Amino acid sequence: MSYLLLIVEPLGQRAERGPEAGREAYAQMQAYAERLQQRGVLQAVQSLATAQQRLQVRDGTARVTDGPFAEAKEMVGGFFLIDVASRDEALAIAAECPAAAWATVEVRELGPCFL
C-alpha cells in the first residue's frame, strides 16, 4: 500500500530557524530519505517552497490569489511517498522522521477520490 507522509510545518519556521539550522535539518531529512531508499520503501520525496499562489476555478473562471495567506498557520513543507505493507508500518516510519520533532507528519493512504 502506498502512503503519503506530508510534512506540515508552522508558517515562518524556516526563516526563524536560520540558514545553519536549516541546513542541519535538511541534512537530517536527506539521511532519513536515504535510509528509506535502502529499505526499498521510498517511491518519491520532495521538499516544497513556501506557497506563493493559490488557484480556484469557480463558474468557469480561474482566480489566482497571491500569498502570503493571512489565514494560513501551517504549510506543507514536503512529502515522502512510501510503499509498505500496512498502516502500522507507515506510522512507524513516520515516527522515525526527523521532522516529527519540529513539524507534524500527516500519514495518508493513497486511494481513489470517489470513496
N, C-alpha and C positions, 0 to 999 in steps of 0.2 A: 504494500500500500504506500502511496506517496503522501507525504505531509509537507506542508509549508511552515517553516519556523519564521515568523515575522518578528523582526526586532523593532519594538515600539519604544522609542526613547523620548524623554522630555524635550520639548522645543527649546532651543538655545543651549542645550547641554554641551554640544560640541564646541561652541565659542567659549563657554565658561571654563571648560577643561583645559584649553590652551593647546598649542601645537605639540609640545613634547609629550604630554599625557595622551593626546590624541594619537600620536604615532605609536605609543606603547599599547594603547587599546587596540589599534588596528593590527599590530603585530600579534597580539593575543588571539584576535579573531582569525587571522591568517593561519596560525598554528592549529586552531580548532578545525578550520576547513581542511587542512592537510590531514589531520587525524581522521576526519570523516571520510576523506578520499581514500585513505589507506584501508579503512574498514569496508570500503566498497558500497557505502550507502549514500554518498553525495551525488546528486544529479546536477545541481546548479547552485551558485552562490553569487551574490552581488551586493555591494554597498550602494545606497541611494543618496543623492544630494537632497538638500532641503527643498521641499515643494515650493515651486515658484508660480505655477499656474494650475488652475482647475478648469475643466471644460464640462459643460452640460448642454444637451440638446433638448429644447422644450418647444413643442408645437412646430417642429421642423427648423427651428432657429438655434444655431450654436452660440453659446455665451461663454466667453473666456474671462475668468477672474484672476487678476494678478495677486500674488501674495506679497507680504506675509498675511496670514489669515488670523484675524484677531480672536476668533472663536477656537482656534486650534491650541491645544495644550501639549499635544504629542505629535510625533511624526513617525512614519515608517522609515527607519534608517537603513534597512537592508533585509535580506532574506537568505535562508538556506532551504533548498528543495531536497528532501531526502526520501529514500525508498527503503522502508523497513517492514518487518512482519506484523507489527501491532502498534496500537496507540500507546501502550505502556512503553514500548521501546522508543517511540518518538518522544514521549515525555522524559524518559531517562536521558536521551541525547540532548534534549532542550535544557535539562538541568546541568549538563556539562558545559553549556555555552557561557563563555566569559561575560557576555553582555547581560546575562541574568543578574549580575551584580550591580549594574548601573541602568538597566532598562527592563522592560518586560518582554519575555519571549512568548509570543502567542502561537499555539500549536493548532494547525488547521489541516484536516484531511482534505485532499483534493476529491472533488466529485462533481457531478452534473449540477447545474444551477436550477434545474426544474424540479428538484425533490424537496 
